[in-house]
């Protein structure tokens, strides 16, 4: 082939390609308005919401699997798969009836046997589920639609457990899948939710696809968070994983994606300048930043050393490091529970209020007998939230007089190291940062980080009987007033003994294209009711 | 020649064995816990421990290494700890974007850098030469992600000529496939162009001083013939060597480029796997990259014999 012929042939190929003759239709060009392109907070690396309890898995699972009950925007459990329920006067036997016509994505009917197997698997992994399991006499499958849960002792919070949105949620799976060991991953992703998971299009780390389940029967009530009718406004949802926030921002501005779950605060002014983009608070329940101390090792095994941190810690420093100068995005919390929720209290929180008292902090540290032992501060640098808080902490501890051993690492290593109970110097740790979704801090049932039952507690292993007593009192409470009283006492005990140091309450944004409607604020992205024009 | 190829292929076996041992050992001693990542932030220490046991991560090094080697010998790269998918499937899902990106980048870099280097050598000391060398310095100095962001801002966001991100498989059309790769390949190719252009210029300057070039000129050969037929062919061996070595540069750069342009390739798979401590995936991908690199070097060695008939194996 000579040069002229080569150029002619090349031009021909280019024209053919440009005309679209080579392009494959259908799959390559889905109907734009029926497909929602969503950028989630993280990669959907696995898809078993019981085995892996990351929020991103829960968020995707809520599309595919349904629950017996679902939290509404008032944080109350409402019927979802259940049509009716009854409880005996002694509170020991709960009878449930499933809605008619419920189907799994493989066409099989949802039966009470599926429910029993699913709840059994969930109970092995969830903190509230474990409590139910401890009280459980039996789960009886009466017939296809009716089942009973029989308890040894009354458990008034049972519906909260079945409908809560904290991970792991009590999702209902087919019996054959639900019989998988709760510590092993499932291999089939069959649910009865409004969307089915398109497994053959799943590229972990890049893309996950969900398609509308034609046989889904939504409830008649309007949707409210995880409750009510889950009516889908699109036929297909594509989750596109974008590790780089700048790329996601450009893609949203360019119309290549429709909805971005967690844009970083720095980019919000840029996004708002684009008339085709909207941005608003994602979750009104926000997040609580945490400064988690190790109660087993020096120096934070001494109460006065922990109180020294509380006396000097300025939540504003932490929050400004996280959200900048946008005052609408953060607030001080002299307590542990989510602001704006029924159990929020500031009881006993004086040490976190008012001007910070560095002199008091230094005095408390001296009284603790601190001998200059290095404090390993394990700070994950690959998570902007922990990195920014870690920088503030390093400065704070140095000013108080601690000998800071700043361990800059990644989240995976933090996860490993925080589980170690060794003394400092043998791989142990002094403190690490994390944060908890506000939805997980609304009451002690879902709030694993507030527990203070020693070895059974979250990392740091606080052992504070006064806190545990009030947790029990909350579970036994018969009405909201009793619950509030128990939580007030709990908050005071937790602050006085410093279960952990709260670094403040903060909110995050979400952003979407102007042609997308129906996006609501909530603890997870709710796709029902969302449509594109 | 055939015997040489066989010897070289056989020589890859101990190399790959060493890589396997090195990678496995490195991951074993590296801190981090996939069980903690899987369990999530709300999990209790007991949950984490049980997941670790179910994954077999609590077993001794030698047992785990032995099982892994045995599976590799059977052609099984194992199963991802996180996705529960075979590592081979995950690599298969990701190999097309990365190969596409690297091939386009390679073609772009070679077709731009070599003429640049040749012209710079030919016009040594002129504005053209200084411009080319200035570009080369810039290409080395500016990080790939900065080039990527600037290109995306100008050509995708402002001019809307090409997409900001993503990848379209080639089976969905040549143009959609190519369109998504234009910016990433330019971003990734910049440093590669700079490298090849500099080497080409330096080698050409040396060759252009040779007696046979003077002879060719004396015989009345045209400038184009002298540059591209006589000089470039004789300068080809070092240039090809650098192109081969630069493949490692491309593999490293692909990790960043794929993140900036949200391309679902092997680079991102590697980074994700490392951050999550997904050991089977890390081991599989590193073995693959090592194998590719060994093969590329073998190919380059064989290419020498074509470019320079004096070289015999």
Interface residues (C-beta under 8 A of the other chain):
Chain A: X13 X14 X16 X17 X18 X20 X22 X23 X24 X27 X28 X43 X45 X46 X51 X52 X53 X54 X55 X125 X127 X166 X167 X181 X183 X184 X185 X187 X203 X204 X205 X206 X207 X240 X241 X242 X243 X244 X246 X247 X248 X250 X251 X253 X254 X256 X382 X409 X410 X411 X412 X413 X415 X416 X417 X418 X419 X434 X436 X440 X448 X455 X456 X458 X459
Chain B: X31 X32 X33 X34 X36 X37 X38 X39 X40 X41 X42 X43 X44 X45 X46 X47 X48 X49 X50 X51 X53 X54 X80 X82 X83 X84 X85 X90 X93 X94 X149 X152 X153 X156 X157 X160 X163 X164 X165 X166 X168 X171 X172 X173 X174 X175 X176 X178 X259 X260 X261 X262 X264 X268 X269 X271 X272 X275 X276 X277 X278
